[in-house]
Amino acid sequence: MYLLENSPEAEAMRQNVRRLLQSSETENIDLALQLIEGGGLHQDTEVILLKLYEQRILTLEEILKLPDFMLRVIQHLKIYHVKLKHLPEIVFQCANLRILQTYETNFVAISDKIADLKQLEFLSFIYDKISTIPQALLNLPNLKNLMFSRNKITNLPTEIKKLQQLQMMTIGANQLTVLPDEIGELKNLNNLSFNGNKITDIPDSLWDLPHLKTLSMEYNELACLSEAVGKAGKLENLHLTTNNLKALPASITQLKKLQRLDAKPRKGTLKLTEEQKEFLKYVAHDLGKIWETYRYEDD
């Protein structure tokens, strides 16, 4: 049985729940839930908070029903298939938010208030209409995964180097033509994906990333690769399908940890040296129809 919302007992219960939730300690959240189950809050709110506690994921519609004091408990928020131009103000009140995902909204820009979400580790905007990565976003100290897929971004700011905790970045299907040299200062990056842009060159600094394991640059405008690629000592996966490559740099054979190479060109065939042919015997690859210059021994 639920307590009457306006009764002194219900208000006392709310105060206890508020105090416990504000601590953010797991055992206190457990106790708060016990109190809620005893009837301290409105039934709809209780259902939402239970779901939050069990799954740690809420939708925008659900957080709009929450009392303000509960917002600090939210760690994972999904905003899918809404028609808004900007993130709702209530999102920036979720001080402990770690994961924010949006999909197929009408977002055209990101408020500078994004910098208030200091605990963010994973941030993704997919199928939106965002053209600029705001400077405020680059002040998120704990951000590890950044994703802008199918937006309208034309450039990466040089200040991207400030995201020193970043491990994964996906900027696919946008309008990038160049990458800043400063990308090589993101020393924790291990997975980069820029598929579906108009990038014509990869800065040499990128190959200096000490932890880079996967690079995807498919469906771009690359005409050649620098010999600096040989410096990417931990690279395991290199995806370059549908570019304008005619050959691979000689240093490709220095990538001793490479497990997968995809470089089927947009037109024509790739020419390989004898050393590259030997190297590729031990690397899974798809280089397209290149049989004029290279065939497996058993073909």
C-alpha positions as CSV (number, residue, x, y, z in Angstrom):
1,M,0.0,0.0,0.0
2,Y,1.3,3.5,-1.0
3,L,1.3,6.3,1.5
4,L,-0.9,9.3,0.6
5,E,1.3,11.8,-1.3
6,N,0.4,14.7,1.0
7,S,0.6,12.9,4.3
8,P,3.3,13.8,6.9
9,E,4.5,10.1,6.7
10,A,5.0,10.3,3.0
11,E,7.0,13.5,3.3
12,A,9.2,12.0,6.0
13,M,9.8,9.0,3.7
14,R,10.7,11.3,0.9
15,Q,13.2,13.1,3.0
16,N,14.9,9.8,4.0
17,V,15.0,8.6,0.4
18,R,16.4,12.0,-0.7
19,R,19.2,11.8,1.9
20,L,20.1,8.2,0.9
21,L,20.1,8.8,-2.8
22,Q,22.3,11.9,-2.6
23,S,25.1,9.9,-1.1
24,S,25.5,7.8,-4.3
25,E,26.7,4.8,-2.2
26,T,25.4,1.4,-3.4
27,E,24.3,0.3,0.1
28,N,22.4,3.6,0.6
29,I,20.6,3.2,-2.7
30,D,19.6,-0.3,-1.7
31,L,18.1,1.1,1.5
32,A,16.4,3.9,-0.4
33,L,14.7,1.4,-2.6
34,Q,13.5,-0.5,0.4
35,L,11.9,2.6,1.7
36,I,10.4,3.4,-1.6
37,E,8.9,-0.1,-1.8
38,G,7.4,0.6,1.5
39,G,5.3,3.4,-0.1
40,G,7.2,6.7,0.2
41,L,6.8,8.1,-3.3
42,H,4.3,8.1,-6.1
43,Q,4.0,4.8,-7.8
44,D,5.0,6.0,-11.3
45,T,8.2,7.5,-9.9
46,E,9.0,4.3,-8.0
47,V,8.7,2.2,-11.1
48,I,11.1,4.5,-12.9
49,L,13.6,4.5,-10.1
50,L,13.5,0.7,-9.9
51,K,14.2,0.5,-13.5
52,L,17.1,3.0,-13.2
53,Y,18.6,1.0,-10.3
54,E,18.4,-2.3,-12.1
55,Q,19.4,-1.3,-15.6
56,R,21.1,2.1,-15.1
57,I,19.5,3.3,-18.3
58,L,16.7,5.8,-18.7
59,T,15.0,7.5,-21.7
60,L,14.2,11.2,-21.9
61,E,10.5,10.5,-21.3
62,E,11.4,8.8,-18.1
63,I,13.7,11.4,-16.6
64,L,11.1,14.1,-17.3
65,K,8.9,12.3,-14.7
66,L,11.5,12.3,-12.0
67,P,11.8,14.7,-9.1
68,D,14.8,16.9,-9.4
69,F,16.6,15.2,-6.4
70,M,16.6,11.9,-8.3
71,L,18.5,13.2,-11.3
72,R,21.8,12.8,-9.7
73,V,21.3,9.0,-9.6
74,I,21.1,8.7,-13.4
75,Q,24.2,7.3,-15.0
76,H,23.0,6.2,-18.5
77,L,20.5,8.1,-20.7
78,K,19.2,7.3,-24.1
79,I,17.4,9.9,-26.3
80,Y,16.1,8.1,-29.4
81,H,13.7,9.2,-32.2
82,V,12.7,12.6,-30.8
83,K,12.2,15.8,-32.7
84,L,14.2,18.5,-30.8
85,K,16.8,20.9,-31.9
86,H,18.8,20.9,-28.7
87,L,19.4,18.7,-25.7
88,P,16.7,19.4,-23.0
89,E,17.9,21.4,-20.1
90,I,17.1,18.6,-17.7
91,V,19.9,16.5,-19.1
92,F,22.5,19.0,-17.8
93,Q,21.1,18.4,-14.2
94,C,22.2,14.8,-14.3
95,A,25.5,15.5,-12.7
96,N,26.6,11.8,-12.5
97,L,25.7,10.9,-16.0
98,R,28.4,8.6,-17.5
99,I,26.8,7.6,-20.8
100,L,24.7,9.8,-23.1
101,Q,23.4,8.4,-26.4
102,T,21.2,10.0,-29.0
103,Y,19.9,8.5,-32.2
104,E,17.8,10.0,-35.0
105,T,16.9,13.3,-33.4
106,N,16.9,16.8,-35.0
107,F,19.7,18.1,-32.8
108,V,21.5,20.8,-34.7
109,A,24.0,22.0,-32.0
110,I,25.2,21.1,-28.5
111,S,24.9,23.5,-25.7
112,D,28.0,24.7,-23.8
113,K,26.3,23.3,-20.7
114,I,27.6,19.9,-21.8
115,A,30.8,20.8,-19.9
116,D,28.7,20.5,-16.7
117,L,28.6,16.7,-17.2
118,K,32.0,16.1,-15.7
119,Q,31.5,12.4,-15.3
120,L,30.7,11.6,-18.9
121,E,32.7,8.7,-20.3
122,F,30.7,7.8,-23.4
123,L,29.0,10.3,-25.7
124,S,27.3,9.6,-29.0
125,F,25.2,11.5,-31.5
126,I,24.0,9.4,-34.4
127,Y,21.8,10.5,-37.2
128,D,21.6,14.1,-36.0
129,K,22.3,17.4,-37.8
130,I,25.3,18.6,-35.8
131,S,27.9,20.5,-37.8
132,T,30.3,21.7,-35.1
133,I,32.0,20.0,-32.1
134,P,31.7,22.7,-29.4
135,Q,34.7,23.8,-27.4
136,A,32.8,23.0,-24.2
137,L,32.7,19.4,-25.1
138,L,36.5,19.3,-25.2
139,N,36.6,20.1,-21.5
140,L,35.1,16.8,-20.4
141,P,37.9,15.3,-18.3
142,N,36.7,11.7,-18.2
143,L,35.5,11.2,-21.8
144,K,36.7,7.9,-23.2
145,N,34.4,7.3,-26.2
146,L,33.2,10.0,-28.6
147,M,30.9,9.2,-31.5
148,F,29.4,11.5,-34.2
149,S,28.1,9.2,-36.9
150,R,25.9,10.6,-39.8
151,N,26.0,14.2,-38.8
152,K,27.3,17.3,-40.8
153,I,30.7,17.9,-39.2
154,T,33.2,19.5,-41.5
155,N,36.3,19.7,-39.3
156,L,37.8,18.5,-36.0
157,P,39.1,21.4,-33.8
158,T,42.8,21.4,-33.0
159,E,41.7,21.5,-29.3
160,I,40.6,17.9,-29.7
161,K,44.0,17.2,-28.1
162,K,42.5,18.2,-24.7
163,L,40.5,14.9,-24.5
164,Q,43.5,13.1,-23.0
165,Q,41.4,10.1,-21.7
166,L,39.9,9.4,-25.1
167,Q,40.2,5.8,-26.2
168,M,37.8,5.5,-29.1
169,M,36.6,8.1,-31.6
170,T,34.1,7.5,-34.4
171,I,33.3,10.3,-36.8
172,G,31.7,8.4,-39.6
173,A,29.6,9.6,-42.5
174,N,30.2,13.3,-42.0
175,Q,32.0,15.9,-44.2
176,L,35.6,15.9,-43.0
177,T,38.3,16.6,-45.6
178,V,41.3,16.8,-43.3
179,L,42.4,15.6,-39.8
180,P,44.4,17.9,-37.5
181,D,48.0,17.0,-36.6
182,E,46.9,17.4,-33.0
183,I,45.1,14.0,-33.2
184,G,48.5,12.5,-32.6
185,E,48.5,13.9,-29.1
186,L,45.7,11.8,-27.9
187,K,48.0,9.2,-26.4
188,N,45.3,6.8,-25.1
189,L,43.5,6.4,-28.5
190,N,43.2,2.7,-29.5
191,N,40.3,2.8,-32.0
192,L,39.7,5.4,-34.7
193,S,37.0,5.4,-37.4
194,F,36.4,8.0,-40.0
195,N,34.6,6.0,-42.6
196,G,32.4,7.8,-45.2
197,N,34.1,11.2,-45.2
198,K,36.2,13.0,-47.9
199,I,39.5,12.8,-46.2
200,T,42.5,13.1,-48.6
201,D,45.4,12.6,-46.3
202,I,46.3,11.0,-42.9
203,P,48.7,13.2,-40.8
204,D,51.9,11.4,-39.9
205,S,51.3,12.2,-36.2
206,L,48.4,9.7,-36.2
207,W,50.8,6.8,-36.8
208,D,52.7,7.8,-33.6
209,L,49.7,7.0,-31.4
210,P,51.3,4.4,-29.0
211,H,48.1,2.3,-28.4
212,L,46.4,2.5,-31.8
213,K,45.0,-1.0,-32.7
214,T,42.3,-0.2,-35.2
215,L,42.0,2.5,-37.9
216,S,39.0,2.6,-40.3
217,M,39.2,5.1,-43.2
218,E,36.9,3.4,-45.7
219,Y,35.1,5.4,-48.4
220,N,37.3,8.4,-48.3
221,E,39.6,10.1,-50.9
222,L,43.0,8.8,-49.9
223,A,45.4,8.7,-52.8
224,C,48.5,7.4,-50.9
225,L,49.7,6.4,-47.5
226,S,52.8,7.9,-45.9
227,E,55.8,5.7,-45.0
228,A,55.1,6.8,-41.4
229,V,52.5,4.0,-41.2
230,G,55.3,1.7,-40.3
231,K,55.6,3.4,-36.9
232,A,52.2,2.1,-35.7
233,G,53.7,-0.8,-33.9
234,K,50.5,-2.0,-32.2
235,L,48.2,-1.7,-35.2
236,E,46.1,-4.8,-35.6
237,N,43.3,-3.7,-38.0
238,L,43.7,-1.3,-41.0
239,H,40.5,-0.7,-43.1
240,L,41.0,1.4,-46.2
241,T,38.5,0.0,-48.6
242,T,37.2,2.3,-51.4
243,N,39.8,5.0,-51.5
244,N,42.0,6.0,-54.4
245,L,45.1,4.0,-53.5
246,K,47.3,2.6,-56.2
247,A,49.9,1.1,-53.9
248,L,50.8,0.5,-50.3
249,P,53.9,2.1,-48.6
250,A,56.9,-0.2,-48.2
251,S,56.8,0.2,-44.5
252,I,53.5,-1.7,-44.3
253,T,55.6,-4.8,-43.7
254,Q,56.8,-3.3,-40.5
255,L,53.4,-3.8,-38.9
256,K,54.2,-7.0,-37.1
257,K,51.0,-7.1,-35.2
258,L,48.7,-6.5,-38.1
259,Q,45.9,-9.1,-38.3
260,R,43.6,-7.5,-40.9
261,L,44.2,-5.3,-43.9
262,D,41.3,-4.2,-46.2
263,A,42.4,-1.8,-49.0
264,K,40.3,-2.6,-52.1
265,P,40.6,0.6,-54.2
266,R,37.7,2.5,-55.6
267,K,39.0,1.8,-59.1
268,G,41.8,-0.2,-60.6
269,T,44.1,-2.5,-58.7
270,L,46.8,-2.3,-56.1
271,K,50.4,-3.0,-57.0
272,L,52.4,-4.9,-54.4
273,T,56.1,-5.5,-54.0
274,E,57.4,-9.0,-53.5
275,E,58.1,-8.2,-49.9
276,Q,54.5,-7.1,-49.4
277,K,53.2,-10.2,-51.0
278,E,55.2,-12.3,-48.6
279,F,54.0,-10.3,-45.7
280,L,50.4,-10.6,-46.7
281,K,50.6,-14.4,-46.6
282,Y,50.2,-14.1,-42.8
283,V,47.6,-11.3,-42.7
284,A,43.9,-11.6,-43.4
285,H,43.1,-9.2,-46.2
286,D,40.8,-8.0,-48.9
287,L,42.7,-6.0,-51.6
288,G,40.2,-6.5,-54.4
289,K,41.0,-8.0,-57.8
290,I,44.7,-7.8,-57.8
291,W,45.5,-11.1,-59.4
292,E,47.5,-9.4,-62.2
293,T,50.2,-8.6,-59.7
294,Y,49.7,-11.1,-57.0
295,R,48.3,-14.5,-56.5
296,Y,48.3,-16.9,-53.6
297,E,50.7,-19.9,-54.2
298,D,47.8,-22.3,-54.3
299,D,45.7,-20.3,-56.8
